[in-house]
Each structure stands twice: as C-alpha cells, then as structure tokens.
Amino acid sequence: MGHGLAVADQDDDTDRAFSDKTCDCTATIDTTLSSLSSVATLSDGCESDVLSGPSDLELGHKDPHPGTLVTVPGSTSGSTSGSSSSSSQTMLNAVESAQRQAQSLTPTSQTPCSKVQWHQLMEIPEEIIAKELTRIDWVMFSSMRPRDLVRHVSMNAQQKQACKNLENVDRMISHFNHLAYWVANFVLLRDKPKHRALMLEKLMRVARKLRELNNYNALGALLAGINGIAVHRLAATRELIPPAVAKDFMKLEILMGSQKSHFAYRLAWENSSSERIPYLPLHRRDLVSAEAGNRTFVGDGGERVNWKKFEIMGEVILALQKAQGTPYPPMTKNEDVRMLVLDCKLVKDDDDLYDRSTQVEPAAGAGAADTRRGFRNFFQR
C-alpha cells in the first residue's frame, strides 16, 4: 500500500514565490508543457538503476528526441493524467537513483599511490579505462537537474548552502579537478623518463578512446592534467612519446582548445547526435556569462523581466537536457579502474606537484617561478 505514497522530503522549490502551494494549479496546468524523456538503464555491477534524461519539467519546449512523449495539457492527443503522473514519478525515481549512485563516487584517498598501482593501470586496456571514466561521468551528469546548474551560477554563497541539490553539480566539478590531478600524479609517479613516457602515452590513448565515446568532460580533464605545467614541462619525457601518438593527441588539443571561443568543441558537440557527456566547465562558463552580463529586470523602474537573458541561458540548458535524454548503453562497473581513480591518495597541491616535476626533470634555466604561478592558476579557471 505504501508504494503509491509520495516520499516526504524537503524540496528546493518549496519556498519559491510561485510554488504549487500558492498558485492556482488548474491555471498552471493549462499553461505548462510537460517534457518526458527517454529512460536509460545503467548497471553498476551490483544493481540495475534507471537513469533519466531531462529531469526538469520547468522548461516547456518541444522535446528534441524521437520517441519521447510530449504532453500538451488540454490537447486531444495528450495522455491521461494517470499516465502523466506515472511518467513523472519514473523520471523522479531515475534522478534519485542516479543521485544515490553518485554519492558512492566520492574519492576516498585511502590507498597511497605506488608502483603497484602504476603497473595495474598500465595493464588495463585503454578502452576499459575510458568506459569506466564514462560510466562515472554519466552517473554524475544524470544526477544533476538542469535548474541546479542555473542556481549554481545565480545564487550567492548563503543561498547555495541551503540548496541541497547543488551538491550534485559540485560533485561533478570536483571530479573534473580530481581527474586532472590523477593524471599528473600517475605521470609523475616514476623517476625515469621512459616510465613517465609510458604512462603519458597510455593516458593519451585513453583520451582518444574518451573522444570516441563522446565523453568531452573526462577528455577535458585528461587534457587539463597533461597540459598542466607540472607535466607539460617534462621535455625529456615527451621526446619519448611515439610521433603518431603525439600527433593524434595534438588533434584532441585542437578539438578542446579555446580558439574562437572553443569553436571546434562547440561544432563537435552540436553534431554529436548519439550519447554524449558535455564539457561541463565551458557550459557552466556560458551560464556565468549570461548571468553576469545581463540584467534580470529592465525598464526605467526595473518593472520588466529581461527575457533575452533567460533565452540565452535556456539555450545552454536545453542542450544539456538533450544530452541527458540520450543515454549510453548499459555499462558494467570495472572495480579495478574505479579503485585506481577514486581510492588512490593523490597530491593535490600545485606547488608540491611542481616540486616533484622539477625533481625528476630539473629546470633548464630561469623563469621557473613564472611557470609555477601559471600552473597554480590553471585549475582555478
């Protein structure tokens, strides 16, 4: 009997100015579009959870995915209220399922990095590593509601603390930085250039597999780690990379480069019709630019809403919703890769990483202080 009861929980929207408690629900229904998304099934190796596509019902737009049900209240082709309620509950369950899985993806830092972990990572095929990184990113991406991204860039620090669902956005941002530091740690782990070159080549090949999986977020994180000054300055190490691998990696750098406002990535993102994971730092920056560069209210007395601002933000959000609605095929968790990524104790101090880098390959001349400063700022963008 309890299966049909709603779970009593505090929602971030409870105290919004036009919440369901205070508005005329009939009028709201007559003017709102309910977008229902495809359902994805993803296995984590121990249980089968349902991950949804677009988790927000507030952005009423035509659904861009074939086969996705779009219900227009009041139309003759709409589904019954019972099926609509059931579908909405399915979406809610899917997001909550992803959020539960995402909570287990927090780094533990319980295993010191050593040659044992280095050899373990070298023995795992690049495709398996890339698939596990994609599985982790997809769980985190699916746990986020698009409205939480908007709130993440528009709320002040005090408001963010009261909004519990922002932890899902924070988790994915933190994981991006964690993955970049993970790359730097494993490359710098060994003392000999030939060993560092082997790991660097390995990670470059993983980056190519991530590109093939359209996981732009993890790809961006690997590029951040490899191009961070602590690794990028290792000239003796890079000289040992096979030319074909270095040339292919250069193509990935061009793809994710910042030239012309990330034109290459934006073109690839728009033309990726299959499953994909966005390069979150860039899309979040787009939201920050729209929020900071446009007033919310316009007019002499600020009595009119600046809808252009929200149109710009809506374009960003709808692209992410579309990606959430195109799920990856079921992927089984690889425990070995998960442990190597999340359980290893990493050095996350930029100065310490730079010191380790100069230890294994001493600086050639002056200017080390300047490059050190540049490295420290790299992860703060």
C-alpha positions in Angstrom: 0.0 0.0 0.0 2.9 2.3 0.7 4.2 2.2 -2.9 1.7 4.8 -4.1 2.6 7.3 -1.4 4.9 10.2 -2.1 8.1 10.4 -0.2 8.0 13.2 2.4 11.2 15.2 1.7 12.2 18.8 1.7 12.4 20.2 -1.9 14.4 23.1 -3.0 11.3 24.6 -4.7 9.1 24.5 -1.6 9.6 28.2 -0.8 9.7 29.6 -4.3 7.5 32.6 -4.9 5.2 30.7 -7.3 5.2 27.2 -5.8 2.3 24.8 -6.1 1.3 25.8 -2.5 0.3 29.3 -3.5 -0.7 29.2 -7.2 -3.8 28.1 -9.0 -2.8 24.6 -10.1 -5.5 24.4 -12.7 -4.2 27.6 -14.4 -0.7 26.3 -14.2 -1.6 23.0 -15.9 -3.4 24.9 -18.7 -0.2 26.8 -19.5 2.6 24.4 -18.9 4.3 21.8 -21.2 5.4 18.6 -19.5 8.5 17.2 -21.2 9.1 13.5 -20.6 12.4 11.9 -21.5 13.7 8.6 -22.6 14.8 6.2 -19.8 18.3 4.9 -19.6 19.3 1.7 -17.8 22.8 1.6 -16.4 24.4 -1.2 -14.4 27.0 -0.5 -11.8 27.9 -4.2 -11.4 25.7 -4.8 -8.3 22.3 -3.4 -9.2 20.4 -2.1 -12.1 19.3 1.5 -11.7 17.3 3.7 -14.0 18.8 7.0 -15.1 16.6 9.5 -16.7 17.1 12.0 -19.4 15.9 15.6 -18.9 15.0 15.9 -15.2 13.4 19.3 -15.3 9.8 19.9 -16.2 10.0 23.6 -15.9 11.5 24.3 -19.3 8.4 23.8 -21.6 9.8 23.1 -25.0 9.2 20.6 -27.7 11.3 17.5 -27.0 14.1 17.1 -29.5 14.3 13.3 -29.2 12.3 10.9 -31.4 10.2 8.6 -29.4 10.0 10.9 -26.5 6.5 11.6 -25.3 5.5 15.3 -25.1 2.2 16.0 -23.4 0.4 19.3 -24.1 -2.3 19.7 -21.4 -5.7 20.2 -22.8 -4.9 18.7 -26.3 -6.8 15.8 -27.7 -3.6 13.9 -28.3 -2.3 14.1 -24.7 -2.1 11.2 -22.4 -4.3 10.7 -19.4 -3.4 12.4 -16.1 -2.7 9.0 -14.6 0.0 8.1 -17.2 1.5 11.5 -16.9 1.8 11.2 -13.2 3.3 7.8 -13.6 5.9 9.0 -16.1 6.8 12.0 -13.9 7.3 9.6 -11.0 9.5 7.4 -13.2 11.6 10.4 -14.0 11.9 11.4 -10.3 12.9 7.8 -9.4 15.5 7.8 -12.2 17.2 11.1 -11.0 17.1 9.9 -7.4 18.7 6.6 -8.5 21.5 8.4 -10.2 22.0 10.7 -7.1 22.3 7.6 -4.9 24.9 6.1 -7.2 26.8 9.4 -7.4 27.1 9.6 -3.6 29.3 6.5 -3.8 31.7 8.2 -6.3 33.4 10.5 -3.8 37.2 10.0 -3.7 38.3 8.2 -0.5 42.1 8.7 -0.8 42.7 5.6 1.2 45.4 3.9 -0.9 48.9 5.5 -1.3 50.0 5.7 -5.0 52.9 3.4 -5.6 54.5 1.3 -8.4 51.8 -1.4 -7.7 49.0 1.0 -8.8 51.2 2.2 -11.7 51.6 -1.3 -13.1 47.9 -2.1 -12.5 46.9 0.9 -14.6 49.4 0.1 -17.3 48.0 -3.4 -17.7 44.3 -2.3 -18.1 43.3 -1.7 -21.8 42.7 1.9 -22.7 39.1 1.2 -23.8 38.2 -0.3 -20.4 39.6 2.7 -18.6 37.7 5.1 -20.9 34.4 3.2 -20.4 34.7 3.3 -16.6 35.5 7.0 -16.7 32.5 7.5 -18.9 30.3 5.4 -16.6 31.3 7.5 -13.6 30.7 10.8 -15.5 27.4 9.6 -16.8 26.1 8.8 -13.3 27.2 12.3 -12.1 25.8 14.0 -15.2 22.5 12.2 -14.8 22.2 13.1 -11.1 22.1 16.8 -12.0 18.8 18.7 -12.7 19.3 21.5 -15.2 17.8 24.0 -12.9 20.5 23.3 -10.4 23.1 24.5 -12.9 21.2 27.8 -13.2 21.1 28.1 -9.5 24.8 27.3 -9.2 25.7 30.4 -11.2 23.0 32.7 -9.9 22.8 32.1 -6.2 25.1 33.7 -3.6 27.1 31.5 -1.2 24.5 31.6 1.6 21.7 30.5 -0.8 23.8 27.7 -2.2 24.3 26.2 1.3 20.5 26.0 1.7 20.1 24.3 -1.7 20.9 20.7 -1.1 20.7 19.5 -4.8 23.6 21.7 -5.7 25.9 19.1 -4.2 25.3 17.1 -7.4 26.8 19.9 -9.5 29.6 20.4 -7.0 30.4 16.7 -7.2 30.9 16.7 -10.9 33.0 19.8 -10.8 35.2 18.3 -8.1 35.5 15.1 -10.0 36.8 17.0 -13.1 39.6 18.6 -11.0 40.2 15.2 -9.3 40.7 13.5 -12.6 43.2 16.2 -13.8 45.3 15.8 -10.6 45.0 12.0 -11.0 46.7 12.3 -14.4 49.5 14.4 -13.1 50.1 12.1 -10.1 50.4 8.9 -12.2 52.7 10.6 -14.8 55.0 12.0 -12.1 55.0 8.8 -10.0 58.1 7.2 -11.6 61.6 8.6 -11.6 62.8 7.5 -15.0 61.7 9.3 -18.2 61.0 6.1 -20.0 58.4 5.1 -17.3 56.8 8.5 -17.3 56.6 8.4 -21.1 54.9 5.0 -21.0 52.2 6.4 -18.6 51.9 9.6 -20.6 51.4 7.7 -23.8 48.8 5.4 -22.1 46.8 8.4 -20.9 47.0 10.0 -24.4 45.5 6.8 -25.8 42.8 6.8 -23.1 42.0 10.4 -24.2 41.4 9.2 -27.8 39.0 6.5 -26.5 37.1 9.1 -24.5 36.7 11.1 -27.7 35.3 8.1 -29.4 32.8 7.7 -26.6 31.9 11.5 -26.8 32.8 11.9 -23.2 34.0 15.5 -23.5 34.1 16.1 -19.8 36.6 13.4 -19.0 38.6 14.3 -22.1 38.8 17.9 -21.0 40.0 16.7 -17.5 42.8 14.5 -19.0 43.9 17.4 -21.2 44.0 19.6 -18.2 46.2 17.2 -16.4 48.6 16.5 -19.3 48.8 20.2 -20.2 49.3 21.4 -16.7 52.8 22.8 -16.2 53.9 20.0 -13.9 53.5 17.5 -16.8 53.8 19.8 -19.8 57.3 20.9 -18.9 58.7 17.3 -18.9 60.6 17.8 -22.2 62.7 14.6 -21.8 59.5 12.6 -21.2 57.6 14.0 -24.2 60.5 13.3 -26.5 59.9 9.6 -25.9 56.3 9.6 -27.0 55.8 7.9 -30.4 55.2 10.6 -33.1 51.9 9.0 -34.2 50.5 9.2 -30.7 51.7 12.8 -30.2 50.2 13.8 -33.5 46.9 12.3 -32.6 46.9 13.9 -29.2 47.5 17.2 -30.9 44.2 16.8 -32.7 42.4 16.4 -29.4 44.1 19.5 -28.1 42.8 21.4 -31.2 39.3 20.0 -30.6 39.2 21.1 -27.0 41.2 24.3 -27.5 39.9 27.7 -26.6 40.4 29.3 -30.0 37.5 31.3 -31.3 35.5 30.6 -28.1 36.0 26.8 -28.3 34.7 26.8 -31.8 35.9 23.2 -32.6 34.4 21.7 -29.5 31.1 23.5 -29.9 30.9 22.3 -33.5 31.6 18.7 -32.5 29.1 19.0 -29.6 26.3 20.2 -31.8 27.0 17.5 -34.4 27.1 14.6 -31.8 23.7 13.1 -32.2 24.4 9.9 -30.2 25.1 9.6 -26.5 27.5 12.3 -25.1 28.7 14.0 -22.0 29.3 17.7 -22.1 32.5 19.6 -21.3 30.9 21.0 -18.1 33.3 23.8 -17.3 32.6 25.5 -20.6 28.8 25.2 -20.4 28.9 26.5 -16.9 31.0 29.4 -18.0 28.4 30.2 -20.7 25.8 30.3 -17.9 28.0 32.6 -15.8 28.5 34.9 -18.7 24.7 35.1 -19.4 24.0 35.7 -15.7 26.7 38.3 -15.1 26.4 40.1 -18.4 22.7 40.6 -18.5 20.3 42.3 -16.0 17.4 40.3 -14.8 15.0 43.3 -14.9 14.9 46.1 -17.4 13.0 49.3 -17.9 13.1 52.6 -16.2 11.8 51.2 -12.9 13.0 47.7 -13.5 9.4 46.5 -13.9 10.0 44.2 -16.9 11.7 40.8 -17.0 14.7 40.6 -19.3 13.6 37.5 -21.2 16.6 37.7 -23.6 18.8 36.8 -20.7 16.8 33.7 -19.9 16.6 32.8 -23.6 20.4 32.7 -23.7 20.5 30.6 -20.5 17.7 28.4 -21.8 19.7 27.5 -25.0 22.6 26.2 -22.8 20.2 24.2 -20.6 18.3 22.7 -23.4 21.5 21.4 -25.0 22.3 19.7 -21.7 18.8 18.3 -21.4 19.0 16.8 -24.8 22.3 15.1 -23.8 20.7 13.7 -20.7 17.8 12.3 -22.8 20.2 10.2 -25.0 21.6 7.5 -22.6 24.6 5.4 -23.0 24.1 1.6 -23.5 24.3 -0.3 -20.1 27.9 -0.3 -18.8 29.2 -2.6 -16.2 31.3 -1.2 -13.4 35.0 -2.1 -13.6 36.1 -2.2 -9.9 39.8 -2.1 -10.7 39.6 1.1 -12.6 37.2 2.7 -10.1 39.6 1.9 -7.3 42.6 3.3 -9.1 40.7 6.6 -9.9 38.8 7.1 -6.6 40.7 5.3 -3.9 44.3 6.4 -4.6 45.7 9.1 -2.4 46.7 12.0 -4.7 48.9 15.1 -4.3 46.5 18.0 -5.0 48.8 20.8 -4.1 50.0 22.6 -7.2 53.3 23.6 -5.6 54.1 20.1 -4.5 53.4 18.7 -7.9 55.6 21.3 -9.5 58.4 20.5 -7.0 58.0 16.8 -7.9 58.2 17.7 -11.6 61.5 19.7 -11.1 62.8 16.9 -9.0 62.5 14.3 -11.8 63.5 16.8 -14.5 65.4 19.8 -13.2 64.6 23.2 -14.6 66.7 24.2 -17.6 67.0 27.8 -16.7 65.4 30.9 -15.3 61.7 31.6 -15.3 60.6 28.7 -13.2 58.8 30.9 -10.8 56.6 32.3 -13.6 55.7 28.9 -14.9 54.9 27.8 -11.3 52.4 30.6 -11.0 50.8 29.7 -14.3 50.3 26.2 -13.2 48.7 27.2 -9.9 46.1 29.4 -11.8 45.4 26.6 -14.4 42.9 24.8 -12.1 41.3 28.0 -10.9 39.7 28.9 -14.2 
